[in-house]
């Protein structure tokens, strides 16, 4: 439960330095199945396997074409430079900016805090409080989303861990890391949080 709580409370924000130059379109592809990238064409063989890959474009105008063996062919527009996430999973991806606070993770949590986390998670899982301003995101399958204009932003996928700490970039700034989970993962974590809430209230 403690690990689930740490993951859950830290998923609301994050960032990390990157060497990518300005003027690029970086696309992180997260897929259920094997895929290959040939220029601007992504060929997908859907399956239960999880795969991720980052692709970079320097052209002014980019249109990605998905060719899937299940017939779900689609195109995706990249209208401006920045960091994008393309969800080719069978599940919705939700995430947010990980906050590296100076005080570390709390050793305990109150019922009120748990209620807030549980309520916020339920809303995000339903896509109700996704907000670019708050850096919270909701991406259904077969959708693409521009996550940031900052080239230093890094996207952390569902099965990858969050860096323990971040170092400033060459400009002395701490860049953003955005951590994503599948709705299935969040649902499991939500159940753990509700069990913890019941334990606290029973004391």
KATAFEN-V433142 format. One record per pair of residues at least 12 apart in sequence whose C-alpha atoms are under 10 Angstrom apart, sorted by sequence separation. I is the first residue (numbers start at 1). GAP is how many residues later the second one is. D is the distance in Angstrom with one decimal. If there is no record, write none. Layout:
BEGIN
I,GAP,D ; I,GAP,D
END
This chain:
BEGIN
32,12,8.8 ; 33,12,5.5 ; 34,12,6.6 ; 63,12,6.6 ; 64,12,5.0 ; 65,12,9.0 ; 124,12,7.9 ; 125,12,9.5 ; 126,12,8.2 ; 127,12,8.4 ; 135,12,8.0 ; 29,13,9.5 ; 31,13,8.3 ; 32,13,8.4 ; 33,13,4.2 ; 34,13,7.3 ; 63,13,5.6 ; 64,13,6.4 ; 124,13,7.7 ; 125,13,7.4 ; 127,13,9.2 ; 135,13,8.9 ; 31,14,9.5 ; 32,14,5.8 ; 33,14,4.2 ; 34,14,9.2 ; 62,14,8.4 ; 63,14,4.7 ; 64,14,7.8 ; 124,14,6.9 ; 125,14,9.8 ; 132,14,9.3 ; 163,14,9.1 ; 31,15,8.0 ; 32,15,5.7 ; 33,15,6.0 ; 34,15,7.1 ; 40,15,9.4 ; 62,15,6.2 ; 63,15,6.2 ; 132,15,7.7 ; 162,15,8.6 ; 31,16,9.0 ; 32,16,5.7 ; 33,16,4.9 ; 34,16,7.7 ; 35,16,7.8 ; 37,16,9.2 ; 39,16,9.4 ; 61,16,8.2 ; 62,16,5.3 ; 63,16,8.5 ; 132,16,8.7 ; 162,16,9.3 ; 31,17,9.3 ; 32,17,5.5 ; 33,17,5.9 ; 34,17,6.5 ; 35,17,9.0 ; 36,17,9.3 ; 37,17,10.0 ; 39,17,10.0 ; 40,17,8.9 ; 61,17,6.9 ; 62,17,7.0 ; 152,17,8.5 ; 162,17,7.3 ; 31,18,8.1 ; 32,18,5.0 ; 33,18,6.5 ; 34,18,9.1 ; 35,18,9.1 ; 37,18,8.3 ; 39,18,9.2 ; 60,18,8.9 ; 61,18,6.3 ; 62,18,8.7 ; 161,18,8.7 ; 31,19,6.0 ; 32,19,6.5 ; 33,19,9.6 ; 59,19,9.9 ; 60,19,7.9 ; 61,19,7.7 ; 62,19,9.9 ; 160,19,8.8 ; 30,20,7.5 ; 31,20,5.3 ; 32,20,9.0 ; 60,20,7.4 ; 61,20,9.3 ; 68,20,9.9 ; 159,20,10.0 ; 160,20,9.1 ; 30,21,6.0 ; 31,21,6.3 ; 57,21,9.6 ; 59,21,9.7 ; 60,21,8.0 ; 152,21,10.0 ; 153,21,9.7 ; 154,21,8.2 ; 155,21,8.6 ; 156,21,7.0 ; 157,21,8.6 ; 158,21,7.5 ; 159,21,8.8 ; 160,21,9.5 ; 29,22,8.1 ; 30,22,4.6 ; 31,22,8.8 ; 40,22,7.7 ; 41,22,8.9 ; 42,22,7.3 ; 43,22,8.5 ; 44,22,7.3 ; 45,22,8.8 ; 46,22,7.3 ; 59,22,9.1 ; 66,22,9.3 ; 152,22,9.1 ; 153,22,5.9 ; 154,22,6.5 ; 155,22,5.7 ; 156,22,6.0 ; 157,22,6.4 ; 158,22,5.4 ; 159,22,7.8 ; 29,23,5.5 ; 30,23,6.9 ; 40,23,6.9 ; 41,23,5.9 ; 42,23,6.1 ; 43,23,6.1 ; 44,23,6.2 ; 45,23,6.0 ; 46,23,7.1 ; 58,23,8.3 ; 152,23,5.8 ; 153,23,4.7 ; 154,23,4.7 ; 155,23,4.9 ; 156,23,4.7 ; 157,23,5.3 ; 158,23,4.4 ; 159,23,9.3 ; 28,24,7.1 ; 29,24,5.3 ; 30,24,8.8 ; 40,24,5.0 ; 41,24,4.8 ; 42,24,4.9 ; 43,24,4.8 ; 44,24,4.6 ; 45,24,5.5 ; 46,24,7.1 ; 57,24,8.9 ; 151,24,9.0 ; 152,24,7.0 ; 153,24,5.5 ; 154,24,6.3 ; 155,24,6.1 ; 156,24,6.1 ; 157,24,6.8 ; 158,24,6.2 ; 28,25,5.8 ; 29,25,6.1 ; 39,25,8.7 ; 40,25,6.3 ; 41,25,6.1 ; 42,25,6.1 ; 43,25,5.8 ; 44,25,6.4 ; 45,25,7.5 ; 150,25,8.1 ; 151,25,9.5 ; 152,25,8.5 ; 153,25,7.4 ; 154,25,8.6 ; 155,25,7.5 ; 156,25,8.9 ; 157,25,8.9 ; 158,25,9.8 ; 27,26,8.2 ; 28,26,4.3 ; 29,26,7.8 ; 39,26,9.6 ; 40,26,8.7 ; 41,26,7.2 ; 42,26,8.1 ; 43,26,8.0 ; 44,26,8.6 ; 46,26,10.0 ; 95,26,9.9 ; 150,26,8.3 ; 159,26,9.6 ; 27,27,5.5 ; 28,27,6.5 ; 37,27,9.9 ; 38,27,10.0 ; 44,27,9.9 ; 56,27,9.3 ; 94,27,9.4 ; 158,27,8.1 ; 26,28,6.8 ; 27,28,5.2 ; 28,28,8.8 ; 37,28,9.9 ; 44,28,9.5 ; 96,28,9.8 ; 148,28,8.8 ; 26,29,5.9 ; 27,29,6.2 ; 37,29,9.5 ; 44,29,9.4 ; 54,29,9.9 ; 55,29,9.8 ; 95,29,8.5 ; 25,30,8.3 ; 26,30,4.6 ; 27,30,8.2 ; 43,30,9.4 ; 54,30,9.5 ; 94,30,7.1 ; 95,30,9.5 ; 148,30,9.5 ; 25,31,5.7 ; 26,31,6.5 ; 35,31,9.8 ; 42,31,9.8 ; 54,31,9.1 ; 94,31,6.8 ; 147,31,8.3 ; 24,32,6.7 ; 25,32,5.1 ; 26,32,8.8 ; 35,32,9.5 ; 42,32,9.9 ; 54,32,9.8 ; 93,32,8.6 ; 94,32,9.6 ; 24,33,5.8 ; 25,33,6.3 ; 35,33,8.9 ; 42,33,9.8 ; 92,33,8.3 ; 94,33,8.4 ; 23,34,9.0 ; 24,34,4.9 ; 25,34,8.1 ; 41,34,9.2 ; 52,34,9.9 ; 92,34,9.7 ; 96,34,8.9 ; 23,35,6.6 ; 24,35,7.7 ; 25,35,8.9 ; 40,35,9.9 ; 52,35,9.9 ; 92,35,9.7 ; 95,35,8.9 ; 96,35,9.4 ; 20,36,9.4 ; 22,36,9.5 ; 23,36,8.8 ; 24,36,8.8 ; 25,36,9.6 ; 40,36,9.9 ; 52,36,9.6 ; 94,36,8.5 ; 96,36,9.5 ; 23,37,8.7 ; 25,37,8.5 ; 51,37,9.6 ; 97,37,8.2 ; 98,37,9.3 ; 50,38,10.0 ; 51,38,9.2 ; 96,38,8.1 ; 97,38,5.6 ; 50,39,8.1 ; 96,39,5.4 ; 97,39,6.8 ; 49,40,9.7 ; 95,40,8.2 ; 96,40,4.3 ; 97,40,9.1 ; 48,41,9.2 ; 95,41,5.7 ; 96,41,6.1 ; 135,41,9.8 ; 137,41,9.2 ; 139,41,9.8 ; 46,42,8.8 ; 47,42,9.4 ; 48,42,8.9 ; 94,42,7.5 ; 95,42,5.2 ; 96,42,9.2 ; 136,42,8.7 ; 137,42,9.7 ; 138,42,9.3 ; 140,42,9.8 ; 46,43,8.5 ; 47,43,9.2 ; 94,43,5.4 ; 95,43,6.9 ; 135,43,8.1 ; 136,43,9.6 ; 137,43,8.4 ; 138,43,10.0 ; 139,43,9.5 ; 140,43,9.6 ; 44,44,8.6 ; 46,44,8.7 ; 93,44,7.9 ; 94,44,4.6 ; 95,44,8.9 ; 136,44,9.6 ; 138,44,9.8 ; 139,44,10.0 ; 93,45,6.0 ; 94,45,6.3 ; 138,45,9.5 ; 92,46,7.1 ; 93,46,5.1 ; 94,46,8.6 ; 92,47,5.5 ; 93,47,6.4 ; 91,48,8.9 ; 92,48,4.2 ; 93,48,7.7 ; 91,49,6.8 ; 92,49,5.5 ; 89,50,9.9 ; 90,50,8.4 ; 91,50,5.8 ; 92,50,9.1 ; 93,50,9.9 ; 27,51,9.0 ; 88,51,9.9 ; 89,51,8.5 ; 90,51,5.7 ; 91,51,9.4 ; 92,51,9.4 ; 96,51,9.8 ; 26,52,9.6 ; 87,52,6.7 ; 88,52,8.9 ; 89,52,5.6 ; 90,52,8.2 ; 25,53,7.5 ; 35,53,9.7 ; 86,53,8.4 ; 87,53,7.1 ; 88,53,5.7 ; 89,53,7.3 ; 25,54,9.1 ; 85,54,8.6 ; 86,54,9.8 ; 87,54,5.5 ; 88,54,5.1 ; 89,54,9.6 ; 25,55,7.2 ; 26,55,7.8 ; 27,55,8.5 ; 28,55,7.7 ; 29,55,8.5 ; 30,55,7.6 ; 31,55,8.3 ; 32,55,9.0 ; 33,55,8.5 ; 86,55,8.7 ; 87,55,5.4 ; 88,55,7.4 ; 24,56,8.7 ; 25,56,4.7 ; 26,56,6.2 ; 27,56,6.0 ; 28,56,6.2 ; 29,56,6.1 ; 30,56,6.3 ; 31,56,6.4 ; 32,56,6.3 ; 33,56,7.9 ; 86,56,7.2 ; 87,56,5.6 ; 88,56,8.9 ; 97,56,9.8 ; 23,57,8.9 ; 24,57,5.3 ; 25,57,5.0 ; 26,57,4.8 ; 27,57,4.6 ; 28,57,4.9 ; 29,57,4.8 ; 30,57,5.4 ; 31,57,4.3 ; 32,57,4.5 ; 33,57,9.5 ; 86,57,6.0 ; 87,57,6.2 ; 125,57,9.2 ; 126,57,9.3 ; 23,58,5.8 ; 24,58,6.3 ; 25,58,6.0 ; 26,58,6.0 ; 27,58,5.7 ; 28,58,6.1 ; 29,58,6.3 ; 30,58,5.8 ; 31,58,4.5 ; 32,58,6.3 ; 85,58,8.4 ; 86,58,4.3 ; 87,58,8.5 ; 97,58,9.4 ; 125,58,6.4 ; 22,59,8.1 ; 23,59,7.7 ; 24,59,8.2 ; 25,59,7.4 ; 26,59,8.5 ; 27,59,6.8 ; 28,59,8.6 ; 29,59,7.0 ; 30,59,6.4 ; 31,59,7.9 ; 32,59,8.6 ; 85,59,5.6 ; 86,59,6.6 ; 96,59,9.7 ; 124,59,9.4 ; 125,59,9.6 ; 22,60,8.4 ; 29,60,9.3 ; 31,60,9.6 ; 84,60,6.9 ; 85,60,5.4 ; 86,60,8.9 ; 95,60,9.6 ; 84,61,5.5 ; 85,61,6.5 ; 95,61,9.3 ; 125,61,7.8 ; 83,62,8.7 ; 84,62,4.3 ; 85,62,6.7 ; 95,62,9.3 ; 121,62,9.9 ; 124,62,9.9 ; 125,62,8.4 ; 30,63,9.3 ; 83,63,5.9 ; 84,63,5.3 ; 85,63,9.7 ; 95,63,9.2 ; 100,63,9.8 ; 82,64,6.9 ; 83,64,5.6 ; 84,64,7.2 ; 93,64,9.1 ; 94,64,9.3 ; 98,64,8.5 ; 100,64,8.9 ; 101,64,9.9 ; 122,64,9.0 ; 81,65,9.0 ; 82,65,7.6 ; 83,65,5.2 ; 84,65,9.0 ; 93,65,8.2 ; 98,65,10.0 ; 100,65,7.3 ; 121,65,7.8 ; 122,65,8.7 ; 76,66,9.1 ; 78,66,8.7 ; 80,66,8.7 ; 82,66,5.7 ; 83,66,6.2 ; 100,66,8.0 ; 121,66,8.9 ; 75,67,9.6 ; 76,67,7.9 ; 77,67,8.3 ; 78,67,9.0 ; 79,67,9.4 ; 81,67,9.0 ; 82,67,4.2 ; 83,67,7.1 ; 74,68,8.0 ; 75,68,9.7 ; 76,68,6.9 ; 77,68,9.8 ; 78,68,8.2 ; 81,68,6.7 ; 82,68,6.1 ; 83,68,6.4 ; 121,68,9.7 ; 122,68,8.2 ; 73,69,9.5 ; 74,69,9.5 ; 75,69,9.9 ; 76,69,9.7 ; 80,69,8.5 ; 81,69,8.9 ; 82,69,6.0 ; 83,69,8.7 ; 84,69,9.9 ; 121,69,7.5 ; 72,70,8.7 ; 81,70,8.5 ; 82,70,9.3 ; 83,70,7.0 ; 84,70,9.9 ; 85,70,7.8 ; 82,71,8.8 ; 83,71,8.0 ; 84,71,8.8 ; 118,71,9.6 ; 119,71,9.7 ; 83,72,8.5 ; 85,72,9.8 ; 118,72,6.6 ; 117,73,8.9 ; 118,73,9.3 ; 100,74,9.6 ; 118,75,7.1 ; 66,76,9.2 ; 117,76,8.6 ; 118,76,7.4 ; 99,77,8.9 ; 100,77,10.0 ; 98,78,7.7 ; 99,78,8.8 ; 115,78,9.0 ; 97,79,6.8 ; 98,79,6.3 ; 99,79,9.6 ; 114,79,7.1 ; 115,79,8.6 ; 118,79,9.5 ; 96,80,10.0 ; 97,80,6.0 ; 98,80,6.2 ; 114,80,8.0 ; 96,81,8.5 ; 97,81,4.6 ; 98,81,6.6 ; 13,82,8.3 ; 14,82,7.5 ; 15,82,7.1 ; 96,82,5.3 ; 97,82,6.5 ; 98,82,9.9 ; 114,82,8.5 ; 115,82,7.9 ; 11,83,9.7 ; 12,83,7.1 ; 13,83,5.0 ; 14,83,4.3 ; 15,83,6.7 ; 95,83,6.7 ; 96,83,5.7 ; 97,83,9.1 ; 111,83,10.0 ; 114,83,6.5 ; 11,84,6.7 ; 12,84,4.6 ; 13,84,2.3 ; 14,84,2.9 ; 15,84,8.0 ; 95,84,5.4 ; 96,84,6.8 ; 113,84,9.6 ; 11,85,5.8 ; 12,85,5.0 ; 13,85,2.2 ; 14,85,5.0 ; 15,85,8.4 ; 94,85,8.4 ; 95,85,4.1 ; 96,85,9.3 ; 111,85,9.0 ; 112,85,9.2 ; 10,86,9.0 ; 11,86,6.5 ; 12,86,5.0 ; 13,86,4.3 ; 14,86,6.6 ; 93,86,10.0 ; 94,86,5.5 ; 95,86,6.0 ; 111,86,6.0 ; 114,86,9.9 ; 10,87,8.5 ; 11,87,5.1 ; 12,87,6.6 ; 13,87,7.7 ; 93,87,6.3 ; 94,87,5.5 ; 95,87,8.5 ; 109,87,9.8 ; 110,87,8.4 ; 111,87,8.8 ; 10,88,5.5 ; 11,88,7.7 ; 92,88,10.0 ; 93,88,5.6 ; 94,88,6.2 ; 95,88,9.7 ; 109,88,9.4 ; 111,88,9.7 ; 9,89,8.7 ; 10,89,6.3 ; 92,89,8.5 ; 93,89,4.6 ; 94,89,6.7 ; 111,89,6.8 ; 9,90,9.0 ; 10,90,7.9 ; 91,90,9.7 ; 92,90,5.8 ; 93,90,6.1 ; 110,90,7.9 ; 111,90,7.2 ; 7,91,9.8 ; 10,91,9.5 ; 91,91,6.2 ; 92,91,5.6 ; 93,91,9.1 ; 94,91,9.8 ; 95,91,9.7 ; 109,91,9.2 ; 110,91,9.4 ; 90,92,9.4 ; 91,92,6.5 ; 92,92,8.4 ; 93,92,9.6 ; 94,92,8.4 ; 89,93,8.8 ; 91,93,7.5 ; 93,93,9.5 ; 10,94,9.9 ; 91,94,10.0 ; 10,95,8.4 ; 85,95,10.0 ; 9,96,8.4 ; 9,97,9.7 ; 6,99,7.0 ; 5,100,9.5 ; 6,100,8.8 ; 5,101,10.0 ; 6,101,10.0 ; 54,101,9.6 ; 5,103,10.0 ; 5,104,9.4 ; 52,104,10.0 ; 2,105,9.2 ; 9,105,9.7 ; 12,105,9.9 ; 52,105,7.7 ; 2,106,9.4 ; 51,106,9.5 ; 52,106,9.8 ; 52,107,9.9 ; 9,108,7.5 ; 50,108,9.3 ; 51,108,9.8 ; 5,109,9.4 ; 8,109,8.2 ; 12,109,9.9 ; 32,109,9.9 ; 50,109,8.6 ; 8,110,9.7 ; 31,110,9.2 ; 30,111,10.0 ; 31,111,9.4 ; 5,112,9.7 ; 8,113,9.0 ; 29,115,9.1 ; 28,116,9.6 ; 27,117,9.0 ; 27,118,9.4 ; 27,119,8.7 ; 26,120,9.5 ; 27,120,9.7 ; 13,121,9.1 ; 14,121,9.7 ; 25,121,9.5 ; 12,122,9.0 ; 13,122,7.3 ; 26,122,9.9 ; 12,123,8.0 ; 13,123,8.2 ; 12,124,7.2 ; 25,124,9.2 ; 11,125,9.4 ; 12,125,10.0 ; 24,125,9.7 ; 26,125,7.9 ; 23,126,9.8 ; 25,126,8.5 ; 28,126,9.2 ; 22,127,9.5 ; 23,127,10.0 ; 24,127,7.6 ; 26,127,9.8 ; 28,127,7.3 ; 30,127,7.3 ; 22,128,8.3 ; 23,128,8.3 ; 26,128,9.8 ; 27,128,9.6 ; 28,128,9.3 ; 29,128,9.4 ; 30,128,8.9 ; 22,129,6.3 ; 28,129,9.0 ; 20,130,9.7 ; 21,130,6.9 ; 22,130,9.1 ; 20,131,6.1 ; 21,131,8.7 ; 18,132,9.8 ; 19,132,8.2 ; 20,132,6.8 ; 18,133,7.1 ; 19,133,7.1 ; 20,133,9.6 ; 17,134,9.0 ; 18,134,4.6 ; 17,135,5.3 ; 18,135,7.1 ; 16,136,6.6 ; 17,136,7.2 ; 18,136,7.4 ; 15,137,8.0 ; 16,137,6.3 ; 17,137,7.7 ; 15,138,6.0 ; 16,138,6.1 ; 14,139,8.8 ; 15,139,6.3 ; 16,139,9.1 ; 14,140,8.5 ; 15,140,8.4 ; 14,141,9.0 ; 15,141,9.5 ; 14,142,9.2 ; 15,147,9.6 ; 16,147,8.4 ; 14,148,8.3 ; 15,148,9.1 ; 14,149,9.0 ; 16,149,8.8 ; 17,149,7.6 ; 15,150,9.4 ; 16,150,5.9 ; 17,150,7.1 ; 19,150,9.0 ; 11,151,8.8 ; 14,151,9.7 ; 15,151,7.3 ; 16,151,7.3 ; 17,151,6.8 ; 18,151,7.7 ; 19,151,9.7 ; 10,152,8.8 ; 14,152,9.0 ; 15,152,9.5 ; 16,152,8.0 ; 17,152,5.4 ; 18,152,9.8 ; 15,153,9.9 ; 16,153,8.2 ; 17,153,8.6 ; 7,154,9.1 ; 7,155,8.5 ; 17,156,8.6 ; 16,157,9.5 ; 17,157,7.0 ; 18,157,8.2 ; 16,158,6.5 ; 17,158,5.6 ; 18,158,9.8 ; 15,159,6.6 ; 16,159,4.8 ; 17,159,7.8 ; 14,160,9.2 ; 15,160,4.6 ; 16,160,5.4 ; 17,160,8.7 ; 14,161,7.9 ; 15,161,2.6 ; 16,161,5.3 ; 14,162,5.1 ; 15,162,2.9 ; 16,162,9.1 ; 13,163,7.7 ; 14,163,3.8 ; 15,163,6.4 ; 13,164,7.0 ; 14,164,5.3 ; 15,164,9.0 ; 13,165,6.2 ; 14,165,6.9 ; 11,166,9.8 ; 12,166,8.3 ; 13,166,7.2 ; 11,167,7.9 ; 12,167,7.9 ; 11,168,5.9 ; 12,168,9.7 ; 10,169,8.8 ; 11,169,7.7 ; 11,170,8.8 ; 7,172,9.7 ; 8,173,9.9 ; 8,178,8.3 ; 8,181,7.3 ; 4,182,9.6 ; 7,182,8.8 ; 8,182,8.7 ; 4,184,9.1 ; 5,184,7.8 ; 4,185,6.0 ; 5,185,9.4 ; 8,185,9.0 ; 3,186,9.7 ; 4,186,8.9 ; 5,187,8.3 ; 1,188,8.4 ; 4,188,7.3 ; 5,188,7.1 ; 4,189,7.9 ; 1,190,10.0 ; 2,190,9.4 ; 1,191,6.2 ; 2,191,9.5 ; 5,191,9.4 ; 1,192,7.5 ; 1,194,9.0 ; 2,194,9.5 ; 1,195,7.5
END
